[in-house]
Amino acid sequence: MPGAAGQVSESAGTRVVEFAIAGMTCAACSARLEKVLNRQPGIQANVNLAAERARVRLAGVADETAVIAAVARAGFTASLVDKDTRTREKARRAADYQREIRRFWIAVALTLPLVGQMLFMFGDSHHHPELPRWLQLALATPVQFWIGWRFYDGAWKALRGGGANMDVLVALGTSMAWGFSALVTLFGLDQHVYFEAGAAVITLVLLGKLLEARAKARTSEAIESLIRLQPKTARIERDGQWVEIAVDALMAGDIFMVRPGESVPVDGEVLDGASSVNEAMLTGESMPVGKTAGDKVFAATANGQGALRCRATGVGEQTLLAGIIRLVGEAQGSKAPVQRLADQISAVFVPVVCLIALATFAGWWLYAGGFAEALVNAVAVLVIACPCALGLATPTAIMVGTGQGARAGILVKNVEALERAEKIAVLALDKTGTLTRGEPQVTDIVPRALDADQALHLAAALEQGSEHPLARAVLARAAAVDLPKVANFIATPGQGVAGEVDGRSLRLGAPAWLGMADDPAVLRLQQAGKTVVVLAENGAVLALLAIADALRPTSRIAIERLRARGIRVVMLTGDNAATAAAIAHEAGIDEFRAGILPGDKAAVIAELKAGGGLVAMVGDGINDAPALAAADVSFAIGAGSDAAVEAADLTLIRSDLCGVDDAIELSRATLGKIRQNLFFAFIYNVLGIPLAAFGWLNPVVAGAAMAMSSVSVVSNSLLLKRWRPRGR
């Protein structure tokens, strides 16, 4: 996993800093704040309403203080996100929720008598009982100005910052109803009063806010569940004694013990012991993984029956779990292109609604002649038009979708790529380590001028120090051999290596590089799906080494699923055509590109993109990073190099190609929910505003509908929790 520190990353003179934002109430708030921040020099911001976060890229002289000051001028508060922010926010939200619950029930107690008297209007009596108007004023005023103070406060901050939000609509609408009714009451005018309308709207909006807050809290359960997995303490070795310390105090290199049934505190390497570890929280794979000396263990995985003595290799923000939490958080806070339409509409929504309400008031007063009726209809327009649902439509679905993906071993770093994944037309994939296990083994040694042991001895000497998969296979086969030093070593990318061993000038590499491409023995081995390297001395062939890398067990199934979706699959490999054809046939792939040098993979991606359609790439090695960056959507195999993971949009922790198909399905499910949410948000306003303007919608009903629009959008997003990868 990429190892960024904390919430701040640095590259090319810029820093990305994450802030917790308090005070936003609707889409108009987040859109206005984003616009304010992006007007500041050296600041590029992305504000997420559902996550209450702002990710800000700082350049030049811009710093965190400038961001906090700009947020304050816009009417909100900002604080830097640190490791304790989530805990503080959780405590603050719990306290706020309890306070709002108490206020809600007080509002209900004060509003029920006002609304209750309205029930008699539906009877046959022309003289239904009515509460004394001074009592109605006494009941409605606390609801309006105490319970509803949050709307006045939010409206003032929004207007002071040069914008308007939902609070402006609620405060304006209910104040009009209360003000008119108060004047009628104080001056004894012969007019109907609408105290119940303003009080009921405030109570219903508050109920909607409470339900929305409760539902939004559930959308972040994915990260919360990951955080809960982290052990709080660890047993470490100090002067021959085992002592228990806080996990935060562990340092890389410390020796720690994991007893049976305990969770691994940090990433590490097993020194002694044998056990099986359940890594389902990282990979989604339920089968425990055997661990012995030399194997890696990861923070928060569950140890089985044996004790393990380990050395810490990754602590704090450098653990795999911390990387997952960081990537999930970044994805949940990012913005999908489909949200741009909602943002554009939200930015102008409130002023347009105010104009519609003014036109409604003027129209009814001028043409119907009733001031009271005109006022009620204008209030209904203001109340029904709340843009909350519009602002929650996209981020809530993304938060749930990326959280479910993380649980299934699919880490989404770029939510824009998640949106594009459902449109993939061509998938290019690397062979070694992606389609295959990435653990090649020497299967045949064909002696020519040396015996097999001598050939292996010289080949391993040439390859020592190399990290190439084929080199590792040769070195693994010669593990018990004492290797001499190599002098004048030269590596030719994509071809082979050369050097002097024990005074002999040797070359080891591709048959074509050494003039052996047409050798019958070479061809026979290649047709069996094996990669052949030739060991030669001064042009004379000493031996042939055949190396094979078995397919991953799920590769063929994954290819079948992708082809069933109509996706064109292309295998890229540096192997010769014969070996590539054998592997492609075994995997069920019809199209492949053989003999591709590491630096040429990006060019192949560009060529595929030129053919039309959206091109995706799957890779695992450092040499795949340029191609991953060039693709429209990129997937990194989780067991691959940090460079590949860093360059990719999505990481498949399980190192399983079926994860690509699962990611495409997750993309379709998430985008489907976003489209449904946007439909719900728009339909409420498209239908509700005209109904209110034409006098067919009571303000109380409008308030209930507005509250339910937000609740329905968030609840619909939560249905994504039912999503599961295929076959699990």
C-alpha positions in Angstrom: 0.0 0.0 0.0 1.2 3.5 -0.6 2.6 5.0 2.6 1.4 8.5 3.0 1.7 10.0 6.4 -1.4 11.1 8.3 -3.9 13.1 6.2 -1.3 15.2 4.4 0.5 14.1 1.2 3.2 16.0 -0.7 4.2 16.0 -4.3 5.7 18.4 -6.8 5.6 21.3 -4.3 1.9 20.9 -3.4 0.3 19.5 -0.3 -3.1 17.9 0.0 -4.7 18.6 3.4 -8.0 17.3 4.8 -10.2 19.5 7.0 -13.3 18.6 9.0 -16.1 21.2 8.3 -18.9 22.0 10.7 -22.0 24.0 9.9 -23.0 22.8 6.5 -26.7 22.0 6.2 -27.4 21.4 2.5 -26.0 21.2 -1.0 -26.0 24.9 -1.4 -23.7 25.2 1.6 -21.1 22.8 0.2 -21.3 24.3 -3.3 -20.8 27.8 -1.9 -17.9 26.9 0.4 -16.2 25.1 -2.5 -16.6 28.2 -4.7 -15.2 30.4 -1.9 -12.2 28.3 -1.3 -11.4 27.9 -5.0 -11.3 31.7 -5.4 -8.4 31.8 -2.9 -4.9 32.0 -4.5 -3.0 28.6 -4.3 -6.1 26.7 -3.1 -8.0 24.0 -4.9 -10.8 22.4 -2.8 -13.3 19.6 -3.0 -16.1 19.8 -0.4 -18.1 16.8 0.6 -21.4 17.4 2.3 -22.1 13.9 3.5 -18.6 13.3 4.9 -18.4 16.9 6.2 -14.9 17.1 4.8 -12.9 19.4 2.6 -9.8 18.0 0.7 -7.7 21.0 -0.2 -4.6 21.1 -2.4 -2.3 23.9 -1.3 0.3 25.4 -3.6 2.7 28.4 -3.3 2.3 30.5 -0.2 -1.2 29.1 0.7 -1.3 27.4 4.0 -3.8 25.8 6.5 -4.4 29.1 8.2 -5.6 30.7 5.0 -8.1 27.8 4.5 -9.5 28.0 8.0 -9.9 31.8 7.7 -11.7 31.5 4.3 -14.0 28.8 5.7 -14.8 31.1 8.7 -15.6 34.0 6.3 -18.0 31.7 4.5 -19.9 31.1 7.7 -18.5 27.7 8.7 -15.7 26.3 10.9 -12.8 24.1 9.8 -10.2 22.1 11.7 -7.3 19.9 10.5 -8.1 16.2 10.4 -5.8 14.1 12.6 -5.9 10.6 14.1 -8.2 11.8 16.8 -10.6 13.8 14.6 -13.0 10.9 14.0 -13.3 10.1 17.7 -14.0 13.8 18.6 -16.5 14.1 15.8 -18.3 11.0 16.9 -18.6 12.3 20.4 -19.7 15.7 19.2 -22.3 14.3 16.9 -23.7 12.0 19.6 -24.0 15.0 22.0 -25.6 17.1 19.2 -28.0 14.3 18.4 -29.2 13.9 22.0 -29.6 17.7 22.3 -31.6 17.8 19.1 -33.7 14.9 20.2 -34.7 16.8 23.3 -35.5 19.9 21.3 -37.6 17.8 18.8 -39.8 16.4 21.5 -40.3 19.8 23.1 -41.3 21.1 19.6 -43.7 18.2 19.2 -45.3 19.0 22.6 -45.8 22.6 21.6 -46.9 21.9 18.1 -49.4 19.1 18.7 -52.1 21.5 20.2 -51.8 23.8 17.2 -52.1 21.0 14.7 -54.7 19.1 16.7 -57.2 22.0 16.4 -56.9 21.7 12.7 -58.4 18.2 12.7 -61.8 19.6 13.6 -61.8 21.5 10.3 -62.5 18.2 8.6 -65.7 17.7 10.5 -69.2 18.9 9.6 -69.3 21.6 12.3 -68.9 25.2 11.0 -67.8 26.3 14.4 -64.9 24.0 15.2 -63.2 24.8 18.5 -60.1 27.0 18.1 -57.4 27.7 20.7 -57.3 31.3 21.8 -54.9 33.2 19.5 -52.8 34.5 22.3 -52.2 30.8 23.4 -51.4 29.9 19.8 -48.8 32.8 19.8 -47.4 31.6 23.1 -47.0 28.0 21.8 -45.6 28.9 18.3 -43.1 31.5 19.4 -40.7 29.1 21.3 -40.8 26.7 18.3 -40.1 29.5 15.9 -37.3 31.3 17.7 -35.8 28.8 20.1 -36.2 25.4 18.4 -35.9 27.1 15.0 -32.9 29.3 15.9 -30.5 26.9 14.0 -32.2 27.9 10.8 -31.8 31.7 11.5 -28.2 31.1 12.5 -27.5 29.1 9.4 -29.3 31.6 7.1 -27.4 34.5 8.5 -24.0 32.8 8.1 -25.0 31.9 4.5 -26.1 35.4 3.6 -23.1 36.9 5.2 -20.9 34.7 3.1 -22.6 35.8 0.0 -24.9 32.8 -0.7 -28.1 31.2 0.3 -29.0 27.7 1.5 -31.8 25.6 2.8 -31.8 27.5 6.1 -32.7 30.6 4.2 -35.8 28.9 2.7 -37.0 27.5 6.0 -36.3 30.7 8.0 -37.9 32.9 5.4 -41.0 30.7 4.9 -41.8 30.1 8.6 -41.0 33.7 9.6 -43.6 34.9 7.0 -46.2 32.6 8.4 -45.4 33.5 12.1 -45.1 37.2 11.4 -48.4 37.5 9.6 -50.2 35.5 12.3 -48.6 37.6 15.1 -49.8 40.8 13.4 -53.3 39.4 13.1 -53.3 38.4 16.7 -51.8 41.6 18.2 -54.1 43.9 16.2 -57.2 41.7 16.4 -57.7 41.5 12.6 -60.4 39.4 11.1 -58.0 36.9 9.4 -57.1 33.3 9.8 -53.8 32.7 11.5 -51.1 30.2 10.4 -49.1 29.5 13.6 -49.6 25.8 13.1 -48.0 25.9 9.6 -44.7 27.5 10.8 -44.4 25.3 13.9 -45.2 22.1 12.1 -42.8 22.9 9.3 -39.9 23.5 11.8 -40.8 20.3 13.7 -41.0 18.2 10.6 -37.7 19.6 9.2 -36.1 18.9 12.5 -37.4 15.3 12.4 -36.0 15.0 8.8 -32.7 16.3 10.0 -32.6 13.7 12.9 -33.5 10.8 10.6 -31.0 12.1 8.0 -28.2 12.3 10.6 -29.0 8.8 11.8 -28.9 7.4 8.3 -25.7 9.3 7.3 -23.9 7.9 10.4 -24.6 4.4 9.0 -23.0 5.3 5.7 -19.6 5.6 7.4 -19.9 2.2 9.1 -17.3 0.7 6.7 -14.5 2.9 8.0 -15.8 2.6 11.6 -15.7 -1.2 11.4 -12.1 -1.1 10.0 -11.0 1.2 12.8 -12.6 -1.0 15.4 -10.4 -3.9 14.2 -7.2 -2.2 15.3 -5.9 -3.7 18.6 -5.2 -1.1 21.3 -2.2 -2.9 22.9 0.7 -5.2 21.9 3.0 -7.5 23.8 6.6 -6.6 22.9 10.0 -8.0 24.0 12.1 -5.8 26.3 15.3 -7.1 27.8 14.1 -10.7 27.5 10.7 -9.9 29.1 7.3 -9.6 27.4 5.6 -6.3 28.3 2.3 -4.9 27.2 2.3 -1.4 25.6 0.0 0.8 23.6 0.1 0.0 19.8 0.9 3.7 19.1 4.2 3.3 21.0 5.4 0.4 18.7 8.4 1.2 16.5 9.6 -0.5 13.3 12.0 -3.3 14.3 10.3 -4.1 17.7 9.8 -7.8 18.4 6.2 -8.6 19.3 4.2 -11.7 20.2 0.8 -12.7 18.9 -0.9 -15.3 21.1 -3.6 -17.7 19.9 -6.9 -15.9 19.3 -5.3 -12.4 19.4 -5.3 -9.8 16.6 -2.0 -8.8 15.0 -1.2 -5.3 16.3 0.9 -4.0 13.4 2.4 -5.3 10.1 5.3 -7.6 10.6 7.4 -10.6 9.6 7.2 -13.9 11.4 10.4 -14.8 13.1 9.3 -17.9 15.0 6.2 -20.1 15.4 3.6 -21.5 13.1 -0.1 -20.7 12.9 -3.0 -19.8 10.6 -4.2 -16.3 10.3 -7.7 -15.1 9.2 -7.1 -12.3 6.7 -10.7 -12.0 5.6 -10.9 -8.3 6.7 -8.2 -7.5 4.2 -8.8 -9.8 1.3 -12.4 -10.9 1.7 -11.2 -14.5 1.6 -12.6 -16.6 4.4 -10.0 -19.4 4.4 -7.2 -18.9 7.0 -3.6 -18.5 5.6 -0.8 -20.5 7.1 2.1 -18.5 8.6 5.6 -19.7 9.4 9.0 -18.0 9.7 9.6 -15.5 6.9 5.9 -14.9 6.1 4.2 -11.5 6.4 1.4 -10.7 8.9 -0.8 -7.6 8.8 -2.4 -5.4 11.4 -5.9 -6.4 12.6 -5.9 -9.9 11.1 -6.9 -12.6 13.5 -4.4 -15.2 14.7 -5.5 -18.8 15.0 -4.2 -21.7 17.1 -0.5 -21.0 17.3 1.7 -18.3 18.8 3.8 -16.1 16.5 6.9 -14.1 17.3 7.2 -11.3 14.8 9.3 -8.2 13.9 7.4 -5.0 13.3 7.8 -3.8 9.7 5.0 -1.3 9.4 3.5 0.8 12.3 1.1 3.7 12.6 0.2 5.1 9.2 2.5 2.7 7.4 0.3 -0.4 8.0 -1.7 -2.0 5.3 -4.9 -1.4 7.4 -4.1 2.3 7.8 -3.6 2.5 4.0 -7.0 0.9 3.4 -8.7 3.3 5.9 -6.9 6.3 4.2 -7.9 5.2 0.7 -11.5 4.5 1.6 -11.7 7.9 3.3 -10.2 9.6 0.3 -12.6 7.9 -2.0 -15.6 8.7 0.1 -14.6 12.3 0.2 -14.0 12.6 -3.5 -16.6 13.7 -6.1 -17.9 11.8 -9.0 -18.4 13.6 -12.3 -22.1 12.7 -12.2 -22.4 15.1 -9.2 -21.4 18.1 -11.3 -25.0 18.6 -12.5 -26.3 18.5 -8.9 -23.6 21.0 -7.9 -24.4 23.4 -10.7 -28.1 23.3 -9.9 -27.6 23.7 -6.2 -25.5 26.8 -6.7 -28.4 28.7 -8.3 -31.3 26.8 -6.7 -32.1 28.9 -3.6 -32.2 32.3 -5.4 -34.4 30.8 -8.1 -36.8 29.4 -5.5 -37.0 32.7 -3.7 -38.0 34.4 -7.1 -40.6 31.7 -7.6 -42.0 32.2 -4.1 -42.1 36.0 -4.7 -43.9 35.5 -8.0 -46.3 33.1 -6.3 -47.1 35.6 -3.6 -47.5 38.5 -6.1 -49.6 36.4 -8.5 -52.1 35.1 -5.8 -52.4 38.6 -4.2 -52.9 40.4 -7.4 -55.2 38.0 -9.2 -56.9 36.1 -6.4 -57.1 39.1 -4.1 -56.2 37.2 -0.9 -53.2 38.3 1.0 -53.4 35.4 3.5 -53.8 32.8 0.7 -50.9 34.3 -1.3 -48.7 34.2 1.8 -49.5 30.5 2.6 -48.7 29.4 -1.0 -45.5 31.3 -1.1 -44.5 29.7 2.2 -45.3 26.3 0.7 -43.0 27.0 -2.3 -40.1 28.0 0.0 -40.5 24.9 2.2 -41.0 22.2 -0.4 -37.9 23.4 -2.4 -35.2 22.3 0.1 -32.2 21.1 -1.8 -30.9 18.7 0.9 -31.8 15.6 -1.1 -29.9 16.9 -4.1 -26.7 17.4 -2.1 -26.9 14.0 -0.5 -27.8 12.0 -3.7 -24.2 11.3 -4.8 -22.0 11.4 -1.7 -24.1 9.0 0.4 -24.1 6.4 -2.4 -20.4 6.8 -2.9 -19.7 6.4 0.9 -21.7 3.2 1.1 -20.5 1.8 -2.2 -16.8 2.4 -1.5 -17.2 1.0 2.0 -18.8 -2.2 0.6 -15.9 -2.4 -1.9 -13.3 -2.2 0.9 -15.0 -5.1 2.7 -14.8 -7.1 -0.5 -11.1 -6.4 -1.0 -11.7 -3.6 -3.7 -10.0 -0.3 -2.7 -11.2 2.7 -4.6 -8.7 5.5 -4.7 -10.4 7.5 -7.5 -14.2 7.6 -7.5 -14.2 9.0 -11.0 -12.6 5.8 -12.1 -15.3 3.9 -10.3 -17.9 5.7 -12.3 -16.1 4.9 -15.5 -15.6 1.2 -14.7 -19.1 0.2 -15.9 -18.2 1.5 -19.4 -15.0 -0.5 -19.9 -14.8 -1.8 -23.4 -11.2 -3.1 -23.5 -9.2 -4.7 -20.7 -5.4 -5.0 -21.1 -3.7 -7.2 -18.5 -0.1 -8.0 -17.7 0.7 -11.7 -17.6 3.3 -12.3 -14.9 1.9 -11.7 -11.4 -1.5 -10.6 -12.7 -2.8 -13.5 -14.8 -0.3 -15.9 -13.3 0.7 -16.4 -9.7 3.9 -14.3 -10.2 6.0 -17.1 -8.7 7.8 -18.6 -11.7 9.7 -21.9 -11.1 12.5 -23.5 -13.1 11.0 -26.6 -14.6 13.6 -27.8 -17.0 17.4 -27.4 -17.4 18.6 -28.6 -20.8 22.4 -29.0 -20.7 24.4 -28.3 -23.9 28.1 -27.7 -23.0 27.7 -28.0 -19.2 25.9 -30.3 -16.8 22.7 -29.1 -15.2 24.3 -28.2 -11.8 27.1 -26.2 -13.4 24.6 -24.3 -15.6 22.4 -23.5 -12.7 25.4 -22.3 -10.6 26.5 -19.9 -13.3 23.0 -18.7 -14.2 22.2 -18.0 -10.5 25.4 -16.1 -10.1 24.5 -13.8 -13.0 21.0 -13.2 -11.5 21.9 -12.5 -7.9 20.6 -9.2 -6.8 17.9 -9.0 -9.5 14.3 -8.6 -8.6 12.9 -9.8 -11.9 10.5 -12.8 -11.5 12.5 -15.0 -13.8 15.7 -14.1 -11.8 14.0 -15.0 -8.5 13.0 -18.4 -10.0 16.6 -19.2 -10.9 17.8 -18.1 -7.5 15.2 -20.1 -5.7 16.2 -23.2 -7.6 19.9 -22.6 -6.6 19.1 -21.7 -3.0 21.6 -24.2 -1.5 24.5 -23.2 -3.8 27.2 -20.8 -2.7 27.3 -18.2 -5.5 30.4 -16.5 -6.7 30.5 -12.7 -7.3 29.7 -11.3 -10.7 31.8 -8.5 -12.3 31.1 -6.1 -15.1 27.4 -6.7 -14.8 25.1 -5.3 -17.5 21.3 -5.6 -17.7 19.5 -5.1 -21.0 15.8 -4.4 -20.3 13.5 -7.0 -21.9 16.5 -9.1 -23.2 18.8 -10.4 -20.4 21.9 -9.9 -18.4 25.7 -10.2 -19.0 28.7 -10.3 -16.7 31.9 -12.2 -15.7 31.7 -15.1 -13.3 34.9 -16.9 -12.3 36.6 -15.2 -15.2 34.1 -16.5 -17.7 32.2 -13.9 -19.9 28.6 -15.0 -19.7 25.2 -13.9 -21.0 21.8 -15.1 -19.9 18.6 -14.0 -21.6 15.9 -14.3 -24.3 16.6 -16.9 -27.1 16.2 -14.2 -29.8 18.8 -12.0 -28.0 21.3 -14.9 -28.2 20.3 -16.1 -31.7 18.4 -19.2 -30.5 14.9 -18.2 -31.5 14.5 -21.1 -34.0 16.2 -23.8 -32.0 13.9 -26.9 -31.9 14.4 -27.5 -28.2 13.5 -23.8 -27.5 10.4 -24.0 -29.6 9.2 -27.2 -28.0 9.5 -25.7 -24.5 7.8 -22.5 -25.6 4.9 -24.3 -27.1 4.4 -26.0 -23.7 3.8 -22.5 -22.3 7.2 -22.1 -20.7 9.6 -19.2 -20.9 13.1 -20.1 -22.0 16.3 -18.3 -21.1 19.6 -19.2 -22.7 23.0 -19.4 -20.9 25.8 -18.6 -23.3 29.6 -18.0 -23.2 31.2 -16.1 -26.0 28.4 -17.1 -28.5 28.5 -20.8 -27.4 25.3 -22.1 -25.8 25.9 -23.7 -22.4 22.3 -24.6 -21.4 18.7 -23.9 -21.7 16.5 -23.1 -18.7 12.8 -23.4 -18.9 10.7 -21.4 -16.5 6.9 -21.7 -16.0 4.5 -19.5 -14.0 1.1 -21.2 -13.3 -2.1 -19.4 -13.8 -3.9 -18.1 -10.8 -6.8 -20.6 -10.0 -9.4 -17.9 -10.7 -7.9 -16.3 -13.8 -9.9 -18.4 -16.4 -13.2 -17.8 -14.5 -12.5 -14.1 -14.4 -11.8 -14.0 -18.1 -15.0 -15.8 -18.8 -17.0 -13.3 -16.7 -15.3 -10.3 -18.4 -15.9 -11.7 -21.9 -19.6 -12.4 -21.0 -19.9 -8.6 -20.3 -18.7 -8.0 -23.9 -15.3 -6.7 -22.8 -12.4 -7.3 -25.2 -9.5 -8.8 -23.2 -5.9 -8.3 -24.3 -2.9 -10.0 -22.6 0.4 -8.1 -22.6 3.7 -10.0 -22.0 7.4 -9.8 -22.7 7.4 -13.5 -23.6 7.8 -14.7 -27.1 4.7 -15.4 -29.2 4.7 -19.2 -28.7 4.8 -19.0 -24.9 2.3 -16.2 -24.9 -0.1 -18.2 -27.1 0.1 -21.2 -24.8 -0.7 -19.1 -21.7 -3.4 -17.1 -23.5 -5.1 -20.4 -24.7 -5.0 -21.8 -21.1 -6.6 -18.6 -19.8 -9.2 -18.4 -22.5 -7.8 -15.2 -24.1 -8.0 -14.8 -27.8 -5.9 -11.7 -28.2 -2.4 -11.0 -26.9 0.7 -8.9 -27.5 4.0 -10.7 -27.1 7.5 -9.4 -26.9 6.3 -6.2 -25.3 9.3 -4.4 -23.6 8.5 -2.8 -20.2 8.6 0.7 -21.5 6.3 -0.1 -24.4 3.2 -1.1 -22.4 2.0 2.5 -22.1 2.3 2.8 -25.9 0.1 -0.3 -26.4 -2.5 1.3 -24.0 -2.5 4.5 -26.2 -2.9 2.3 -29.3 -5.9 0.5 -27.8 -7.5 3.9 -26.7 -7.1 5.2 -30.3 -9.3 2.3 -31.4 -12.2 3.7 -29.5 -13.9 2.7 -26.3 -12.8 3.0 -22.7 -9.6 1.1 -21.9 -8.7 -0.4 -18.6 -5.4 -1.9 -17.4 -4.5 -4.5 -14.8 -0.9 -4.8 -13.5 1.3 -5.6 -10.6 4.8 -4.5 -11.3 6.9 -1.3 -11.3 7.1 -1.7 -15.1 3.3 -1.6 -15.2 3.0 1.8 -13.6 3.2 3.9 -16.8 0.6 1.8 -18.5 -1.7 2.0 -15.4 -1.4 5.8 -15.4 -2.2 5.9 -19.2 -5.3 3.8 -18.9 -8.8 5.3 -18.5 -9.3 2.9 -15.5 -6.5 1.1 -13.8 -6.4 -1.9 -11.4 -3.4 -2.9 -9.3 -3.1 -6.4 -7.9 -2.7 -5.9 -4.2 0.3 -8.2 -3.9 2.1 -6.1 -6.5 4.6 -3.3 -6.1 4.0 0.0 -4.3 4.5 1.9 -7.6 1.7 -0.1 -9.3 -0.6 0.4 -6.4 0.2 4.1 -6.3 -0.5 4.6 -10.0 -3.8 2.6 -10.1 -7.3 3.9 -9.5 -8.5 0.7 -7.8 -6.5 -1.9 -5.9 -7.6 -5.6 -5.7 -6.3 -6.7 -2.2 -7.2 -10.3 -2.9 -4.8 -10.5 -5.9 -7.7 -12.1 -7.8 -8.7 -11.1 -11.3 -12.3 -11.8 -10.4 -12.0 -8.6 -8.5 -12.1 -6.7 -11.8 -15.5 -8.1 -12.6 -16.6 -7.4 -9.0 -15.4 -3.8 -9.3 -17.4 -3.3 -12.6 -20.5 -4.7 -10.8 -19.9 -2.4 -7.8 -19.6 0.5 -10.3 -23.0 -0.4 -11.9 -24.7 -0.8 -8.5 -23.3 2.5 -7.1 -24.0 4.5 -10.2 -27.5 3.0 -10.3 -28.2 4.2 -6.8 -26.8 7.7 -7.6 -29.1 7.9 -10.6 -32.1 6.8 -8.5 -31.2 9.3 -5.8 -30.9 12.2 -8.3 -34.3 11.1 -9.7 -35.9 11.2 -6.2 -34.3 14.6 -5.5 -35.4 16.2 -8.7 -38.9 14.7 -8.8 -39.7 16.1 -5.3 -38.9 19.6 -6.5 -40.2 19.3 -10.1 -43.6 18.1 -8.8 -43.7 19.9 -5.5 -42.8 23.5 -6.5 -45.6 23.8 -9.1 -48.1 22.1 -6.8 -47.2 24.7 -4.1 -47.2 27.6 -6.5 -50.7 26.7 -7.7 -52.0 26.4 -4.1 -52.4 22.6 -4.1 -49.9 22.0 -1.4 -50.3 23.0 2.3 -47.1 24.2 4.0 -47.3 21.4 6.6 -47.6 18.8 3.9 -44.7 20.5 2.0 -42.5 20.3 5.2 -43.2 16.6 5.5 -42.5 16.0 1.9 -39.2 17.9 2.1 -38.1 16.0 5.1 -38.9 12.7 3.5 -37.0 13.5 0.3 -33.7 13.6 2.2 -34.6 10.5 4.2 -35.6 8.6 1.1 -32.3 9.4 -0.7 -30.1 8.4 2.2 -32.2 5.2 2.8 -31.9 4.3 -0.8 -28.1 4.6 -0.7 -28.1 2.3 2.4 -29.6 -0.4 0.2 -26.1 -0.7 -1.3 -25.2 -2.6 1.8 -26.9 -5.6 0.3 -24.3 -5.7 -2.5 -22.0 -8.7 -2.4 -19.3 -9.9 -4.9 -20.4 -12.7 -7.2 -19.9 -16.1 -5.7 -19.5 -14.9 -2.1 
